[in-house]
């Protein structure tokens, strides 16, 4: 099973209210090995064509000036679709990221990814650790995953942390609890 750890950073919480992606990061795993280089990493900053609120910039450090000269999602969507082809996506809080990705694909007239299999590590963590904090930071702490170098959220950095969390959650066995992406979308 080809796995891709994926994360996004956005201008806010709701694509339905006009929020957009400002960064997308994904890394491939081959078995239990995290791949690197061009074939193993997909990372782009994205011009959202709207202002990034200051309170959001404090979360991920991405401001308007930083992304003003980067491509729009429509310019890189075909590269994203090629990168994820034939893979299962592993996303922490899949509903959030998939809503943004599906919204951007729709806006830019690209095919949806409704049938792409997705594993939501937040749902897995909630089953494994009920009544506990299960955000990415809490899981890193629980599984002794080094994150001192993480000062702000970042899509690529968080994808790398997610890979380690996934490996810890799966305890040496691949998890096959995937669902189609369409099960997570709430546009």
trRosetta pair geometry for C-beta under 8 A, 3 or more apart (Angstrom, degrees):
i j d omega theta_ij theta_ji phi_ij phi_ji
1 88 5.7 -5 176 8 109 129
1 174 5.8 139 43 179 129 151
1 176 7.3 -165 -62 -99 161 87
2 28 6.8 -27 -174 -154 93 106
2 29 7.8 156 -165 70 49 63
2 30 7.6 -15 -121 -102 73 58
2 86 5.9 44 48 119 141 89
2 87 4.3 -87 109 -109 103 79
2 88 6.8 146 81 16 57 73
3 28 7.1 134 84 -158 54 55
3 29 4.4 -12 71 51 106 109
3 87 6.4 126 -122 -169 10 101
3 88 5.5 -32 -106 70 64 92
3 89 7.9 120 -160 -118 61 13
3 90 5.5 19 -171 -17 108 120
3 119 7.8 -28 -133 25 109 130
3 166 7.6 172 165 145 149 158
3 174 7.8 -158 -46 -139 131 108
4 26 5.1 16 174 179 107 117
4 27 7.0 168 -154 81 64 30
4 28 5.4 -32 -99 -96 77 62
4 29 7.5 -168 -82 12 29 77
4 42 7.9 10 -159 21 125 122
4 83 7.2 113 -126 140 151 92
4 84 5.6 -112 37 -116 164 78
4 87 4.5 59 -12 142 110 149
4 88 7.2 170 23 81 74 42
4 89 5.4 -36 72 -109 96 60
4 90 6.8 175 81 20 40 78
5 26 6.4 166 83 -153 51 61
5 27 5.1 -6 53 55 102 84
5 29 6.8 70 -20 -27 99 109
5 90 5.0 -35 -99 73 61 105
5 91 7.8 144 -159 -80 49 46
5 159 4.4 134 117 -169 102 82
5 160 7.4 136 98 -71 146 23
5 162 4.6 159 -165 93 121 114
5 163 4.6 -98 -35 -66 159 82
5 166 6.6 -139 -94 -7 113 143
6 24 7.5 -12 -164 -171 93 88
6 25 7.3 163 -149 91 49 51
6 26 4.3 -7 -101 -103 78 100
6 84 7.8 11 -73 -96 139 121
6 89 5.3 -26 10 -158 133 104
6 90 7.0 142 15 66 78 51
6 91 5.1 -34 69 -87 95 94
6 97 6.4 148 120 154 104 154
6 159 6.1 5 -108 -112 15 113
6 162 7.9 -70 41 82 29 160
7 24 7.7 171 91 -151 46 49
7 25 5.5 -9 61 62 87 93
7 26 7.5 170 21 -78 56 59
7 91 7.1 152 -81 -137 54 79
7 92 7.1 0 -95 37 101 96
7 97 6.6 -111 -138 -97 37 142
7 155 4.5 -175 97 -149 91 65
7 156 7.6 -149 59 -50 109 18
7 158 4.2 -96 102 92 179 115
7 159 4.8 -143 10 -60 104 79
7 162 6.4 168 -48 -18 116 143
8 21 5.1 -70 -168 -127 124 112
8 23 6.6 155 -161 86 54 61
8 24 5.1 -16 -106 -102 83 72
8 25 7.7 171 -87 22 37 67
8 96 7.9 -156 55 125 108 91
8 97 4.8 145 15 -131 110 92
8 100 5.5 -150 101 81 163 145
8 101 7.0 -160 -50 -55 147 90
8 155 5.6 9 -118 -111 22 122
9 21 7.1 99 75 -159 47 70
9 22 5.3 -56 102 66 93 92
9 23 4.0 22 40 47 108 106
9 24 8.0 -141 24 -63 67 38
9 59 7.9 175 -149 107 106 105
9 60 4.4 109 -152 -130 138 165
9 62 6.1 117 121 12 140 141
9 153 6.1 148 -102 118 112 110
9 154 6.9 -38 -46 -132 137 32
9 155 5.1 -114 -13 -48 91 97
10 13 7.4 133 93 -76 135 23
10 15 8.0 -94 -148 -67 140 80
10 19 5.4 56 162 157 117 114
10 20 6.6 179 -153 95 84 28
10 21 5.4 -56 -100 -103 76 46
10 22 6.2 145 -124 7 20 86
10 48 7.9 104 -157 -102 57 142
10 56 7.5 -84 99 -164 61 135
10 100 5.7 -122 -90 -106 131 150
11 19 4.7 -164 72 -150 89 79
11 20 5.3 33 8 47 121 67
11 21 7.9 -106 -8 -60 81 6
11 22 6.1 110 -54 -37 75 113
11 48 5.3 148 -40 156 128 171
11 50 6.1 35 -135 88 176 111
11 51 7.5 117 -153 99 131 43
11 52 5.0 -122 -122 -113 90 68
11 53 6.8 105 -180 7 81 81
11 56 5.9 90 -165 117 40 169
12 17 6.9 -75 104 83 139 115
12 18 7.9 37 45 83 135 70
12 19 3.6 -125 57 -101 95 132
12 53 6.7 62 -74 14 99 122
12 56 6.0 -86 -76 -80 57 143
13 17 7.8 26 74 41 73 128
13 19 6.4 136 45 -6 29 168
13 96 7.8 -66 -153 -136 69 104
14 17 4.0 56 93 16 118 106
14 18 7.8 38 97 34 84 49
14 19 5.3 111 66 16 45 121
14 99 7.9 -49 -139 133 49 140
15 18 7.6 155 -168 15 37 4
15 19 5.6 -91 -84 69 40 79
15 20 7.0 82 -119 -88 82 44
15 99 5.6 -172 16 141 121 93
15 100 5.2 165 -55 -104 125 57
15 103 3.7 -159 158 -11 154 174
15 104 7.6 -108 -131 -38 140 71
15 187 6.9 -44 80 -120 115 93
16 103 7.7 -126 -56 -105 53 138
16 187 6.1 153 -71 -162 103 64
18 50 6.5 145 157 -110 103 168
19 50 7.9 -132 -124 79 34 146
19 100 7.5 -65 109 -106 97 105
20 46 7.5 -127 144 116 104 121
20 48 3.6 149 86 -153 126 104
20 49 6.8 56 8 47 173 80
20 50 5.9 131 13 31 124 117
20 73 7.5 -143 -174 -17 106 127
20 100 7.5 118 -157 -152 32 103
20 104 7.2 98 -149 -86 83 103
21 24 5.9 20 173 -53 140 97
21 46 5.2 35 109 61 91 149
21 48 6.6 -179 72 -97 37 100
21 73 6.0 83 58 -75 118 129
21 100 5.1 113 -60 164 99 127
21 101 7.5 52 -52 -77 144 55
21 104 6.0 -31 10 -58 120 145
22 45 6.6 -13 161 -161 69 75
22 46 5.5 -156 -148 62 24 84
22 48 5.2 -49 -81 -40 79 118
22 52 6.3 38 -79 -95 151 130
22 60 7.3 145 77 95 126 147
22 62 4.9 152 133 120 138 148
22 67 5.5 -100 -157 -67 96 164
23 43 7.8 -5 -172 -166 91 77
23 44 7.1 -178 -146 95 53 49
23 45 5.3 -26 -98 -112 83 59
23 46 6.4 -163 -70 13 28 88
23 60 7.0 -163 23 169 135 143
23 62 6.1 -161 -29 -62 119 160
23 154 7.0 -65 129 -158 158 60
23 155 4.3 -167 126 -4 103 128
23 156 7.8 -89 166 -16 117 81
24 42 7.2 -29 120 125 98 99
24 43 7.3 -171 95 -137 58 39
24 44 5.6 6 53 55 90 87
24 46 6.6 47 -4 -26 95 125
24 73 7.9 84 -16 -117 134 98
24 80 6.9 -4 119 -106 154 128
24 101 7.8 96 -116 -94 132 98
24 155 5.5 -144 -149 174 14 161
25 41 7.9 -26 -161 -167 81 86
25 42 7.1 159 -154 91 36 65
25 43 4.7 17 -115 -111 81 87
25 154 7.1 48 -12 144 154 73
25 155 3.2 149 8 123 103 90
25 156 3.3 -145 -141 -69 145 56
25 157 7.4 37 105 12 170 44
25 158 7.0 121 68 52 130 82
25 159 4.6 -142 118 -7 101 132
26 41 7.4 153 85 -157 55 44
26 42 4.4 2 56 56 100 106
26 43 7.5 -165 29 -67 55 60
26 80 8.0 106 11 -140 141 83
26 83 6.5 121 81 135 136 135
26 84 7.2 -49 163 -75 167 94
26 155 8.0 -32 -38 155 54 105
26 159 5.7 -163 -113 -132 27 154
27 34 6.1 18 142 -163 132 96
27 35 6.6 178 179 62 88 73
27 36 7.8 -14 -145 -93 116 50
27 40 6.0 22 -159 155 77 84
27 41 5.5 -13 -105 -103 79 68
27 42 7.7 -161 -72 25 37 69
27 156 7.4 91 -44 -153 103 74
27 159 5.0 141 5 135 97 120
27 160 6.2 62 -1 -80 153 66
27 163 6.1 -49 80 -53 125 136
28 34 8.0 137 89 -158 46 51
28 35 4.6 -10 80 41 93 127
28 39 7.3 -55 32 135 143 69
28 40 4.6 -117 46 -141 100 65
28 41 7.7 -112 11 -56 82 36
28 87 7.2 -105 -119 -114 94 147
29 32 7.0 -9 178 -134 118 18
29 33 6.5 152 -162 75 72 42
29 34 5.6 -39 -104 -98 83 51
29 35 6.6 -171 -101 -3 25 87
29 163 6.1 159 -70 -138 122 113
29 166 7.9 -129 -29 87 162 140
30 33 5.0 -22 66 65 85 101
30 35 5.7 76 -10 -54 101 111
32 167 6.1 94 -155 -121 97 112
32 172 7.7 -17 -92 -135 151 46
34 40 7.5 104 161 175 59 133
34 160 7.1 73 -165 -136 151 76
34 163 5.0 76 -97 156 121 157
35 39 6.7 -71 156 100 136 85
35 40 2.8 -147 120 -119 102 134
35 41 7.5 -149 106 -39 84 69
36 40 5.1 -5 -2 74 5 139
36 41 6.3 11 -153 -33 47 116
37 40 5.3 72 55 25 70 102
37 41 6.6 162 75 10 23 102
38 41 6.8 -72 -116 51 19 85
41 156 7.2 37 -161 -139 110 116
42 79 7.2 163 -141 138 113 99
42 80 6.5 116 174 -112 145 63
42 83 4.4 42 -69 -153 145 166
43 155 7.0 157 -133 93 84 108
43 156 4.5 8 -111 -78 128 126
44 70 7.2 142 175 -178 85 123
44 71 7.0 -43 -173 55 128 105
44 76 5.2 86 -116 -176 177 174
44 79 7.9 104 -41 85 142 134
45 62 7.0 -179 -139 -133 110 130
45 66 7.0 -104 -168 139 150 95
45 67 5.2 -141 159 -110 111 91
45 70 4.4 -109 100 -109 95 166
46 67 6.5 6 83 -159 33 128
46 70 6.0 -129 -112 117 13 125
46 71 6.8 -47 -125 87 62 65
46 72 6.6 61 -168 -149 87 30
46 73 5.2 26 -150 -65 138 75
46 76 7.3 -116 -99 33 99 132
47 67 5.0 166 -94 148 55 94
47 68 6.3 69 -118 -138 111 21
47 69 7.4 171 -71 46 125 8
47 70 4.9 171 -39 72 84 78
47 71 6.6 -148 13 111 101 15
47 72 5.2 -60 67 -79 95 64
48 52 6.8 109 37 -67 138 91
48 67 6.7 42 -2 117 80 147
48 72 8.0 125 -99 -129 16 77
49 72 6.4 23 -35 -113 111 118
51 64 6.0 -34 -134 -80 62 127
52 56 5.7 -119 179 82 83 120
52 57 5.5 100 128 -64 114 94
52 62 6.4 -112 -159 109 168 83
52 63 5.8 -162 72 -142 130 40
52 64 5.4 -169 24 -59 97 70
52 67 7.5 94 -31 30 137 128
53 56 4.6 87 66 7 86 105
53 57 7.1 -149 98 -9 44 86
54 57 5.3 -50 -145 32 37 116
54 58 6.7 45 155 -26 65 98
55 58 5.8 -43 -156 24 34 117
55 59 7.6 38 146 -21 57 99
56 59 5.7 -49 -164 25 44 114
56 60 7.1 -13 159 22 73 99
57 60 7.0 -84 -144 59 31 71
57 61 6.5 50 180 -127 68 13
57 62 6.3 -129 -125 70 72 43
57 63 4.7 35 -126 -84 135 80
58 61 7.9 35 -141 -69 15 49
59 152 6.8 115 144 -161 34 92
59 153 5.5 -4 153 21 84 121
60 152 5.5 118 -145 159 27 112
60 153 4.5 -57 -95 73 81 94
60 154 6.4 132 -154 -80 89 51
61 151 7.9 59 -50 98 139 100
61 152 4.2 85 -21 118 114 174
61 153 8.0 179 8 55 87 61
61 154 7.5 -21 41 -75 116 94
62 66 5.3 -126 -152 78 65 141
62 67 6.1 43 180 -35 109 117
63 66 5.2 101 54 3 65 105
63 67 7.7 -173 88 7 34 89
64 67 6.8 -83 -154 48 27 87
64 68 6.0 48 158 -59 69 101
65 68 5.8 -34 -141 -5 29 121
67 70 4.8 -57 -158 26 67 122
71 75 3.6 -113 -176 78 122 140
71 76 5.4 121 98 -32 136 102
72 75 5.2 103 58 -1 67 103
72 76 8.0 -173 92 8 39 86
72 108 7.9 165 128 -92 108 128
73 76 6.3 -79 -154 50 38 90
73 77 5.8 61 152 -62 76 94
73 104 4.3 -54 127 -170 161 130
73 107 7.8 70 73 72 125 117
73 108 6.2 -139 100 -32 93 146
74 77 5.6 -24 -134 -9 31 121
74 104 7.7 -145 -56 177 63 89
74 107 7.4 -101 -65 105 107 91
74 108 3.5 -174 -100 -129 94 131
74 110 7.7 -176 -127 -30 68 113
76 79 4.9 -52 -169 40 71 117
76 80 6.0 77 133 -26 85 98
77 80 5.5 -54 -150 35 35 114
77 81 6.3 34 154 -18 68 105
77 104 7.0 -168 -94 134 115 103
77 105 6.2 138 -149 -108 130 68
77 108 5.4 172 -27 97 156 147
77 110 4.7 -137 148 -48 141 159
78 81 5.7 -52 -145 37 33 111
78 82 6.4 35 154 -19 64 105
78 110 7.3 -152 -68 -118 62 128
79 82 5.7 -53 -149 37 31 112
79 83 6.3 35 152 -24 64 107
80 83 5.6 -55 -149 33 30 114
80 84 6.5 9 162 -4 66 109
80 101 7.9 -157 156 -146 147 109
81 84 6.4 -65 -143 45 28 97
81 85 6.6 55 153 -57 62 91
81 110 6.7 -150 -48 178 139 131
81 111 7.3 88 -126 58 145 96
81 113 7.5 -157 -116 -78 86 111
82 85 5.8 -31 -154 -11 32 120
84 87 5.2 -110 -165 48 57 115
84 89 6.4 -2 -146 -72 123 103
84 113 7.1 4 104 -131 144 144
84 116 6.5 9 147 -138 124 145
87 116 7.6 13 77 -159 65 106
88 116 7.7 155 -123 170 39 77
88 117 4.3 -39 -118 92 88 109
88 118 7.0 175 -172 -87 74 22
88 119 6.2 48 155 -12 115 101
88 178 5.2 -95 -147 -92 123 152
89 94 7.5 119 111 -127 112 112
89 116 6.0 47 -6 141 113 118
89 117 7.1 170 24 95 69 53
89 118 4.7 -18 69 -111 99 77
89 119 7.2 -170 94 28 50 66
89 181 7.1 46 36 -85 133 107
90 118 7.6 157 -87 -162 27 58
90 119 4.7 -14 -110 66 75 105
90 121 6.2 55 178 -40 92 107
90 162 6.6 163 118 148 103 117
90 163 7.8 105 85 -95 137 56
90 166 5.3 23 169 -98 151 148
91 94 4.1 107 82 -99 117 75
91 97 5.0 -130 -163 49 138 140
91 98 6.9 150 73 -40 168 92
91 118 6.2 -25 20 -162 110 108
91 119 7.5 147 24 77 61 54
91 120 6.1 -29 75 -109 79 62
91 121 7.1 -159 91 10 27 89
91 162 7.7 -15 -131 -164 28 155
92 120 7.4 101 -127 -167 25 62
92 121 4.6 -43 -93 62 74 109
92 122 5.2 101 -167 -44 65 90
92 135 8.0 89 162 -160 129 49
92 136 5.5 84 134 -73 169 101
92 158 7.7 -110 37 165 128 109
92 162 5.4 -136 -23 -116 114 116
92 165 7.3 29 -76 84 128 150
93 96 4.7 18 132 13 108 119
93 97 7.0 114 96 -9 77 92
93 120 7.0 71 -88 -159 10 103
93 122 4.5 60 -64 -24 60 151
94 97 6.2 -68 -149 47 38 99
94 98 5.4 26 164 -14 77 119
94 118 5.2 112 -148 159 148 132
94 119 7.8 176 -64 97 138 26
94 120 3.9 -97 -5 -96 119 100
94 122 7.3 -149 -4 28 72 107
94 123 7.7 -35 12 -7 110 112
94 181 7.8 -136 171 -132 120 68
94 184 4.6 -76 119 -133 106 157
95 98 6.2 -63 -135 44 22 105
95 99 6.2 28 164 -26 61 108
95 120 7.6 24 -20 -115 73 140
95 184 4.5 -145 -89 -176 61 91
95 185 7.4 174 -141 -84 68 23
95 186 6.1 16 -164 5 112 112
96 99 6.3 -63 -158 28 21 109
96 100 7.1 9 154 -8 58 106
97 100 5.9 -62 -158 38 35 108
97 101 6.2 29 152 -16 71 110
98 101 5.5 -54 -138 41 36 110
98 102 5.8 34 163 -17 70 108
98 113 7.9 -123 -144 76 96 112
98 118 6.9 -18 -73 -108 138 164
98 181 5.4 -175 -142 -166 134 97
98 184 4.6 77 52 100 152 124
98 185 5.5 -106 128 -77 112 78
99 102 6.1 -55 -140 40 24 106
99 103 6.1 27 157 -22 61 111
99 184 7.6 -116 -44 130 75 88
99 185 5.8 141 -90 -137 64 66
99 186 6.1 -39 -92 50 122 70
99 187 6.0 160 -146 -72 89 74
100 103 5.7 -57 -146 36 28 113
100 104 6.3 25 158 -16 65 107
101 104 5.9 -58 -149 38 29 108
101 105 6.3 29 154 -19 65 107
101 113 7.0 -27 129 30 122 130
102 105 5.7 -52 -145 37 32 112
102 106 6.2 33 155 -19 65 107
102 112 5.8 29 -139 -140 91 99
102 113 6.9 -123 -90 38 81 86
102 114 8.0 73 -117 -70 122 68
102 181 7.3 163 -67 146 116 120
102 185 5.1 11 13 -117 166 132
102 187 6.5 -117 100 -47 122 128
103 106 5.8 -57 -150 37 28 111
103 107 6.3 28 154 -19 65 107
103 187 6.2 156 -78 -110 92 123
104 107 5.7 -52 -143 36 31 112
104 108 6.2 7 164 1 65 114
105 108 6.3 -75 -147 51 24 95
105 110 4.3 -91 -157 72 79 104
105 111 7.0 -47 176 84 124 30
105 112 5.7 132 109 -104 139 51
105 113 6.9 171 -45 -10 169 90
106 109 7.6 29 -177 -74 30 33
106 110 7.8 -80 -52 50 21 69
106 112 6.9 20 -67 -82 84 96
106 187 8.0 52 6 -121 157 169
112 181 7.9 -164 157 92 92 128
112 182 7.8 66 141 -81 130 94
113 116 4.2 -11 170 -2 100 127
113 181 5.0 27 112 40 87 163
114 180 6.1 18 156 164 64 116
114 181 5.6 -141 -141 70 21 96
114 182 3.8 30 -155 -57 88 111
114 185 7.6 -68 -109 5 76 141
115 180 5.3 -45 -129 -138 38 115
115 181 7.1 -17 34 26 13 93
115 182 7.2 10 -61 -12 42 111
116 180 7.1 105 58 -153 37 63
116 181 4.7 30 60 -24 88 123
117 178 3.7 42 178 150 107 143
117 179 7.1 135 -149 63 66 17
117 180 6.6 -55 -96 -92 48 43
117 181 7.7 -124 -87 -37 4 75
118 178 5.8 138 59 -156 27 90
118 179 5.9 -38 61 65 84 69
118 180 7.2 42 14 160 94 14
118 181 5.0 100 -26 -87 128 66
118 183 7.7 -157 52 53 117 101
118 184 6.2 -57 84 -13 155 139
119 124 7.1 17 173 -36 96 130
119 166 7.7 88 105 -131 132 118
119 175 5.9 110 -141 97 146 115
119 177 6.0 91 -125 76 96 77
119 178 4.9 -66 -62 -91 77 77
120 123 4.2 61 94 10 112 110
120 124 6.8 168 94 -11 59 84
120 179 7.8 -18 -7 31 103 111
120 184 6.9 153 -66 -99 128 131
121 124 5.2 -51 -143 40 42 115
121 125 5.9 45 155 -24 70 103
121 139 7.7 36 147 -114 118 174
121 162 6.5 175 18 -157 158 95
121 165 6.1 84 176 116 151 117
121 166 5.8 -95 -94 -87 132 80
121 169 6.2 175 -146 3 98 166
122 125 5.8 -53 -145 36 29 110
122 126 6.4 31 154 -21 63 105
122 134 6.0 120 -148 122 67 115
122 135 8.0 4 -114 -106 103 41
123 126 5.8 -53 -148 34 30 112
123 127 6.7 29 153 -17 63 104
124 127 5.9 -59 -155 35 32 109
124 128 6.2 18 154 -9 68 113
124 169 5.4 75 126 174 130 141
124 175 6.7 1 -113 -164 146 166
124 177 6.8 138 -88 68 105 143
125 128 5.7 -62 -140 46 31 104
125 129 5.6 -26 176 35 72 108
125 134 3.9 149 122 -160 125 123
125 139 5.8 -75 -118 -89 144 125
125 165 7.9 -26 -73 171 125 118
125 169 6.4 -80 -77 -109 76 130
126 129 7.0 -71 -117 66 19 68
126 130 6.4 54 175 -99 61 59
126 134 5.4 -128 -68 21 66 168
127 130 7.1 0 -144 -60 19 89
128 169 6.5 -170 5 -146 163 89
129 132 4.3 -62 155 48 104 130
129 134 5.8 155 77 -87 117 107
129 142 7.1 -37 -95 -145 160 166
132 138 7.2 171 145 160 93 138
132 142 7.9 81 145 -86 141 142
133 138 3.8 -162 113 -99 104 162
134 138 5.9 -99 -95 82 14 130
134 139 6.2 45 -160 -58 57 101
135 138 5.1 92 51 11 70 104
135 139 7.1 -141 94 -5 33 91
136 139 5.8 -58 -146 39 31 109
136 140 6.3 35 155 -22 66 104
136 158 6.3 -8 -171 -150 171 99
136 161 6.0 79 179 115 118 129
136 162 6.7 -57 -125 -79 118 78
136 165 6.7 -104 -141 -47 74 159
137 140 5.7 -53 -149 33 30 112
137 141 6.5 29 153 -16 64 106
137 147 6.9 -154 -126 100 69 163
138 141 5.7 -55 -151 38 32 112
138 142 6.2 34 151 -22 66 108
139 142 5.4 -50 -141 36 34 114
139 143 6.1 7 165 4 67 111
139 145 7.6 9 120 24 73 130
139 165 4.7 50 130 -134 131 123
139 168 7.5 156 171 77 98 134
139 169 7.6 -19 -159 -60 129 107
140 143 6.5 -73 -143 52 23 90
140 145 4.1 -95 -147 68 75 106
140 146 7.8 -89 -178 55 111 12
140 147 4.6 32 160 -25 156 136
140 161 5.9 -35 -85 -167 123 117
140 164 7.5 57 -115 92 82 120
140 165 6.6 -67 -71 -76 64 105
141 144 7.6 23 -173 -75 28 36
141 145 7.8 -67 -37 42 21 76
141 147 8.0 -70 -56 27 66 126
143 164 7.3 169 108 140 134 94
143 165 6.4 154 34 -117 150 61
143 168 3.9 19 -141 -164 149 166
143 169 8.0 -75 -70 -47 147 63
145 161 6.3 118 137 -151 137 82
145 164 4.7 131 -129 122 133 136
145 165 6.5 -76 -16 -67 163 70
145 168 7.0 -109 -51 -28 117 145
146 149 7.4 44 142 5 97 96
147 150 4.6 -33 -179 21 87 123
147 161 6.1 43 -100 -114 111 131
149 157 7.8 -140 107 -146 99 128
150 153 7.8 34 -177 -93 107 33
150 154 7.5 -142 -137 21 89 101
150 157 5.8 154 -107 152 99 135
150 158 7.8 95 -133 -75 135 68
150 161 7.0 6 -63 -56 150 142
153 157 7.8 -178 -174 71 37 113
153 158 6.1 10 -160 -52 78 132
154 157 4.0 59 73 23 110 113
154 158 6.1 171 74 -13 51 89
155 158 6.0 -59 -139 41 21 107
155 159 6.4 27 157 -24 60 106
156 159 5.6 -51 -149 31 32 114
156 160 6.7 32 153 -18 63 101
157 160 5.8 -54 -155 33 33 111
157 161 6.6 30 149 -14 66 105
158 161 5.5 -50 -145 40 38 112
158 162 6.0 46 151 -26 66 104
159 162 5.4 -50 -145 35 31 117
159 163 6.7 41 151 -27 61 97
160 163 5.7 -43 -155 23 34 114
160 164 7.2 28 150 -11 61 101
161 164 5.9 -58 -159 38 38 108
161 165 6.3 38 146 -19 70 107
162 165 5.4 -53 -144 39 36 113
162 166 6.1 41 155 -24 68 103
163 166 5.7 -51 -147 33 29 113
163 167 6.5 29 153 -18 62 105
164 167 5.7 -51 -148 35 33 112
164 168 6.4 32 152 -16 64 106
165 168 5.7 -59 -151 40 32 110
165 169 6.1 32 153 -19 68 108
166 169 5.7 -54 -142 38 30 111
166 170 6.0 19 161 -12 65 113
166 175 7.7 -122 -168 19 90 123
167 170 6.1 -61 -141 43 25 104
168 171 7.2 23 177 -68 35 56
169 175 7.2 -22 113 -38 102 144
170 173 5.5 -138 167 70 90 56
170 174 6.2 -2 -170 -121 144 20
170 175 4.8 -121 -108 -31 105 99
179 183 4.4 -56 146 44 126 151
179 184 7.2 129 91 -38 117 92
180 183 5.4 113 68 -11 73 97
181 184 6.0 -64 -168 34 49 108
181 185 6.7 48 145 -33 78 106
182 185 5.8 -51 -144 21 41 115
